[in-house]
């Protein structure tokens, strides 16, 4: 099964892409320079085991080098984890990143869904009773994609404690955590539990925050040496290219760039939120905003909005194919001021409006 994703610029060349949540600042200069400098090295195989890259990531995340595993994007880490552990039954919170389901189904795993609901603002209010001894693995995305909701540390700790009680492996995807202000990260990230938990794996990527999705580079951090060894055993050799390894090593040194990114995203996101609220007040059309903890905004609006925006060569993410969602749910990436202004002007040109009652 091929899932629909954002970022399909190949079918829409020249379109303004708000459908993929990539850092609008682009890659930092150091990363571009590292990639360019590594081009002549493409005649060699990449370093097997990614030792230099693992060392750089370990320094960035303040963990042991032996706790890091690298992948061809976070998706490969997810698939390697499932292939290594072969869970018989897993719990997924929905709506969320669809590769969890795809990876689990590829291993013949039974999937149990816990649906996050709009009436709860898509927040996890309590640990579900269905998370019992029969569940071998849980996937949880924080901040969640596509809902943009950040789950606080207290709830994450409760989730981890339940997984410890039930002997369940908890995979926490924090690929969008770098866009959250540092104070929010300290409260929400599970990284602080890595030193004490054998039931936790943290999954991250350079893809979104460093704007290098085309290079494919993700990683996992885990204390459980047995799980890590099994993941390494099912990971293909030379899975991270020469260029991606050098990009990651350079990116791991760019903490100032991440802070610059958070400031820029916060400013542009506030602009979009204010403009969208203004349009709703003016009754241009119905729009109901939900989560926006990362570099995107999750909202509900009129059906067919994406097709209307395509007329102005704008792509947004139609979220109707996420489990737990239906037509009328969308995800909007935060981009530069000029691009955001063009998007708002396009909304103003849309001539129809449907009342909220029609979409409840």
C-alpha positions as CSV (number, residue, x, y, z in Angstrom):
1,X,0.0,0.0,0.0
2,X,1.4,3.4,-1.0
3,X,0.4,6.1,1.5
4,X,-0.3,9.7,0.4
5,X,2.2,12.1,1.8
6,X,2.9,15.8,1.6
7,X,5.8,17.2,-0.4
8,X,4.7,15.8,-3.8
9,X,6.5,18.6,-5.7
10,X,7.3,16.1,-8.5
11,X,3.6,16.0,-9.6
12,X,3.3,19.7,-9.1
13,X,6.5,21.4,-10.2
14,X,6.8,25.1,-9.4
15,X,4.0,24.9,-6.8
16,X,4.5,26.6,-3.3
17,X,4.6,23.6,-0.9
18,X,2.9,24.0,2.4
19,X,2.2,20.3,2.6
20,X,5.6,19.2,3.9
21,X,6.8,20.5,7.3
22,X,10.4,21.4,6.3
23,X,12.5,24.2,7.9
24,X,11.8,27.1,5.6
25,X,15.3,28.6,6.4
26,X,16.8,25.7,4.5
27,X,20.0,23.8,5.5
28,X,22.7,25.8,7.4
29,X,25.8,26.8,5.4
30,X,27.9,24.3,7.3
31,X,25.8,21.4,6.2
32,X,25.8,22.5,2.6
33,X,29.6,22.9,2.7
34,X,30.0,19.5,4.3
35,X,27.9,17.9,1.5
36,X,29.8,19.7,-1.2
37,X,33.2,18.8,0.3
38,X,32.1,15.1,0.5
39,X,31.1,14.8,-3.2
40,X,34.5,13.5,-4.3
41,X,34.3,10.8,-1.6
42,X,31.3,9.2,-3.3
43,X,33.7,6.9,-5.0
44,X,34.0,5.1,-1.6
45,X,31.6,3.1,0.4
46,X,30.2,4.9,3.4
47,X,31.7,4.1,6.8
48,X,30.0,0.9,7.9
49,X,28.3,1.3,11.3
50,X,28.3,5.1,11.0
51,X,30.7,5.5,13.9
52,X,31.7,9.1,13.3
53,X,28.1,10.1,12.8
54,X,27.0,8.1,15.9
55,X,29.7,9.9,17.9
56,X,28.4,13.3,16.8
57,X,24.8,12.5,17.5
58,X,25.7,11.1,21.0
59,X,27.4,14.4,21.8
60,X,24.4,16.3,20.5
61,X,21.9,14.3,22.5
62,X,24.3,13.8,25.5
63,X,24.0,10.0,25.5
64,X,26.5,7.2,25.0
65,X,27.8,6.5,21.5
66,X,26.9,2.9,21.9
67,X,23.2,3.9,22.4
68,X,22.8,5.4,18.9
69,X,21.7,3.7,15.7
70,X,21.4,5.6,12.4
71,X,19.0,5.2,9.6
72,X,18.1,6.2,6.1
73,X,15.6,8.6,7.6
74,X,13.6,8.0,10.7
75,X,11.4,5.7,8.7
76,X,14.2,3.2,8.4
77,X,14.7,3.2,12.2
78,X,11.0,2.5,12.7
79,X,11.1,-0.4,10.2
80,X,14.3,-1.8,11.7
81,X,12.8,-1.7,15.2
82,X,9.7,-3.6,14.1
83,X,11.6,-6.1,12.1
84,X,14.0,-6.7,15.0
85,X,11.4,-7.1,17.7
86,X,8.6,-8.7,15.6
87,X,5.8,-7.6,17.9
88,X,2.6,-9.7,17.7
89,X,0.3,-6.9,19.0
90,X,1.0,-3.1,19.0
91,X,-0.9,0.1,20.0
92,X,-0.9,3.2,17.9
93,X,-2.4,6.5,18.8
94,X,-4.4,8.0,15.9
95,X,-4.3,10.1,14.0
96,X,-0.5,10.0,13.7
97,X,2.4,9.2,11.4
98,X,1.4,6.5,9.1
99,X,4.7,4.7,8.8
100,X,4.1,3.1,12.2
101,X,1.1,1.2,10.8
102,X,3.0,0.3,7.6
103,X,6.0,-1.0,9.5
104,X,3.9,-3.1,11.9
105,X,1.7,-4.5,9.1
106,X,4.8,-5.5,7.2
107,X,5.7,-7.8,10.2
108,X,2.2,-9.3,10.4
109,X,1.5,-7.4,13.6
110,X,-2.0,-6.9,15.0
111,X,-2.7,-3.2,15.5
112,X,-4.9,-1.7,18.2
113,X,-5.9,2.0,17.8
114,X,-6.4,4.5,20.5
115,X,-8.2,7.5,18.9
116,X,-7.3,11.0,19.9
117,X,-10.5,13.1,19.5
118,X,-11.2,16.7,18.6
119,X,-13.5,17.2,21.6
120,X,-10.3,16.6,23.7
121,X,-8.3,18.8,21.4
122,X,-6.5,15.6,20.3
123,X,-4.8,15.5,23.7
124,X,-4.0,12.2,25.5
125,X,-6.1,12.6,28.6
126,X,-5.4,9.3,30.3
127,X,-3.5,6.1,29.7
128,X,-5.8,3.7,27.8
129,X,-6.9,0.5,29.5
130,X,-6.2,-1.4,26.2
131,X,-2.4,-0.8,27.0
132,X,-2.1,-4.1,28.9
133,X,0.2,-7.1,29.0
134,X,-0.9,-8.2,25.5
135,X,0.7,-5.1,23.9
136,X,4.3,-5.7,22.8
137,X,5.0,-2.2,21.3
138,X,3.6,1.3,21.4
139,X,4.3,4.2,19.0
140,X,3.8,7.7,20.2
141,X,4.6,10.9,18.3
142,X,5.4,14.1,20.2
143,X,4.7,16.7,19.0
144,X,2.2,14.7,17.1
145,X,2.0,14.6,13.3
146,X,-0.5,15.8,12.0
147,X,-2.3,17.2,15.0
148,X,0.6,19.4,16.2
149,X,-0.2,18.6,19.8
150,X,2.6,18.5,22.4
151,X,2.1,16.0,25.2
152,X,3.5,17.2,28.5
153,X,6.2,15.3,30.4
154,X,3.9,14.2,33.2
155,X,1.7,12.2,30.8
156,X,4.8,10.9,28.9
157,X,6.1,9.6,32.2
158,X,2.8,7.9,33.0
159,X,2.9,6.3,29.6
160,X,6.4,5.0,30.1
161,X,5.6,3.7,33.6
162,X,2.6,1.8,32.2
163,X,4.9,0.3,29.5
164,X,7.3,-0.8,32.1
165,X,4.5,-2.5,34.1
166,X,3.3,-4.3,31.0
167,X,6.8,-5.1,29.6
168,X,6.0,-3.1,26.5
169,X,8.5,-1.3,24.3
170,X,7.6,2.4,23.9
171,X,8.9,4.1,20.7
172,X,8.6,7.9,21.0
173,X,9.0,9.8,17.8
174,X,10.4,13.3,18.5
175,X,11.2,14.3,15.0
176,X,9.5,17.7,15.5
177,X,10.7,18.4,19.0
178,X,13.5,20.6,17.7
179,X,10.9,23.2,16.7
180,X,9.5,23.4,20.2
181,X,11.0,26.2,22.5
182,X,13.6,24.9,24.8
183,X,11.5,25.2,27.9
184,X,8.8,23.1,26.3
185,X,11.3,20.5,25.2
186,X,12.7,20.1,28.8
187,X,9.1,19.5,30.1
188,X,7.9,17.2,27.2
189,X,10.9,15.2,25.9
190,X,11.5,11.7,27.1
191,X,15.2,12.0,26.6
192,X,15.7,12.4,30.3
193,X,14.3,8.9,30.8
194,X,16.8,7.2,28.5
195,X,19.3,6.7,31.2
196,X,17.0,4.7,33.4
197,X,14.5,2.9,31.0
198,X,15.1,-0.3,29.0
199,X,11.6,0.0,27.6
200,X,12.1,3.3,25.7
201,X,13.5,4.1,22.3
202,X,13.7,7.7,21.1
203,X,13.4,8.3,17.4
204,X,14.6,11.6,15.7
205,X,15.7,12.9,12.3
206,X,17.7,15.7,10.8
207,X,15.1,15.8,8.0
208,X,12.7,18.5,9.2
209,X,14.8,20.7,11.4
210,X,17.8,20.9,9.0
211,X,15.8,20.8,5.8
212,X,17.6,17.8,4.2
213,X,14.7,15.3,3.5
214,X,16.4,14.5,0.2
215,X,19.5,13.2,1.9
216,X,17.5,10.9,4.3
217,X,19.0,10.8,7.8
218,X,17.4,9.7,11.1
219,X,18.5,8.0,14.2
220,X,17.3,6.1,17.3
221,X,18.6,6.3,20.9
222,X,18.1,3.3,23.2
223,X,19.6,2.0,26.4
224,X,18.5,-1.6,25.9
225,X,21.6,-3.2,24.4
226,X,19.7,-6.3,23.3
227,X,17.1,-4.4,21.3
228,X,19.8,-2.2,19.8
229,X,21.9,-5.3,18.8
230,X,18.8,-6.9,17.2
231,X,18.1,-3.7,15.2
232,X,21.7,-3.6,14.0
233,X,21.4,-7.2,12.8
234,X,18.4,-6.4,10.5
235,X,19.7,-3.0,9.2
236,X,21.3,-3.2,5.8
237,X,25.0,-2.4,5.5
238,X,26.0,1.1,4.4
239,X,22.5,2.3,5.0
240,X,23.6,6.0,5.4
241,X,25.3,7.5,2.4
242,X,28.7,9.3,2.5
243,X,26.9,12.7,1.9
244,X,24.2,12.1,4.5
245,X,26.9,11.1,7.1
246,X,28.9,14.2,6.5
247,X,25.7,16.4,6.6
248,X,24.7,14.8,9.9
249,X,28.1,15.3,11.5
250,X,28.0,19.0,10.5
251,X,24.4,19.4,11.6
252,X,25.1,18.0,15.0
253,X,27.3,21.0,15.8
254,X,24.6,23.5,14.8
255,X,22.8,24.2,18.1
256,X,22.7,28.0,17.3
257,X,21.0,27.2,14.0
258,X,18.3,25.3,15.8
259,X,17.6,28.3,18.2
260,X,17.5,30.6,15.2
261,X,15.0,28.2,13.6
262,X,12.8,28.2,16.7
263,X,12.7,31.9,16.8
264,X,11.9,32.3,13.0
265,X,9.2,29.6,13.1
266,X,7.6,31.1,16.2
267,X,7.4,34.5,14.5
268,X,6.0,33.3,11.3
269,X,3.6,30.9,12.9
270,X,2.2,33.7,15.0
271,X,1.6,35.7,11.8
272,X,-0.3,32.8,10.2
273,X,-2.4,32.2,13.3
274,X,-3.3,35.9,13.6
275,X,-4.2,36.1,9.9
276,X,-6.3,32.9,10.0
277,X,-8.1,34.1,13.1
278,X,-8.9,37.4,11.3
279,X,-10.3,35.5,8.3
280,X,-12.5,33.4,10.5
281,X,-13.8,36.6,12.3
282,X,-14.6,38.1,9.0
283,X,-16.5,34.9,8.0
284,X,-14.6,34.4,4.8
285,X,-15.0,30.7,5.5
286,X,-15.1,28.3,8.4
287,X,-11.7,27.4,9.9
288,X,-11.1,25.9,13.3
289,X,-7.5,25.8,14.5
290,X,-6.1,23.0,16.6
291,X,-2.5,22.1,17.4
292,X,0.6,24.1,16.3
293,X,3.3,23.2,18.8
294,X,5.9,22.5,16.0
295,X,6.4,24.1,12.5
296,X,2.9,23.4,11.2
297,X,-0.7,24.2,12.0
298,X,-3.5,21.6,12.1
299,X,-7.0,22.8,11.3
300,X,-10.5,21.9,10.2
301,X,-12.1,23.8,7.3
302,X,-14.4,23.5,4.3
303,X,-14.1,20.4,2.1
304,X,-12.2,20.9,-1.1
305,X,-10.0,23.6,0.3
306,X,-6.9,21.9,-1.0
307,X,-8.2,21.8,-4.5
308,X,-9.2,25.5,-4.4
309,X,-5.6,26.4,-3.3
310,X,-4.1,24.3,-6.1
311,X,-5.7,26.9,-8.5
312,X,-3.1,29.3,-7.0
313,X,-0.3,26.7,-7.2
314,X,-0.4,26.1,-3.5
315,X,-0.1,22.7,-1.8
316,X,-1.4,21.9,1.7
317,X,-1.7,18.5,3.3
318,X,-5.1,17.0,3.1
319,X,-5.3,14.8,6.2
320,X,-8.4,12.9,5.3
321,X,-6.4,9.7,4.8
322,X,-5.1,9.6,8.4
323,X,-6.9,7.0,10.6
324,X,-9.4,8.9,12.8
325,X,-9.8,11.8,10.4
326,X,-12.1,12.6,7.5
327,X,-12.5,15.1,4.8
328,X,-12.1,18.7,5.9
329,X,-8.9,18.2,8.1
330,X,-5.7,19.9,6.9
331,X,-2.1,20.5,7.9
332,X,-0.3,23.7,6.9
333,X,3.5,24.1,7.1
334,X,5.0,27.4,8.4
335,X,7.0,29.0,5.7
336,X,8.7,32.4,5.1
337,X,6.8,35.7,5.4
338,X,6.4,36.3,1.7
339,X,5.2,32.8,1.2
340,X,2.8,33.0,4.1
341,X,1.4,36.3,2.9
342,X,0.8,34.7,-0.6
343,X,-1.1,31.9,1.1
344,X,-3.3,34.3,3.1
345,X,-4.0,36.3,0.0
346,X,-5.0,33.1,-1.8
347,X,-7.4,32.3,1.0
348,X,-9.0,35.7,0.7
349,X,-9.6,35.0,-3.0
350,X,-11.6,31.9,-2.3
351,X,-15.2,33.0,-2.9
352,X,-17.2,30.4,-1.0
353,X,-17.8,30.0,2.7
354,X,-19.7,27.2,4.5
355,X,-21.1,27.6,8.0
356,X,-19.6,25.7,10.9
357,X,-22.8,23.8,11.5
358,X,-22.3,22.0,8.2
359,X,-19.0,20.5,9.4
360,X,-19.8,19.4,12.9
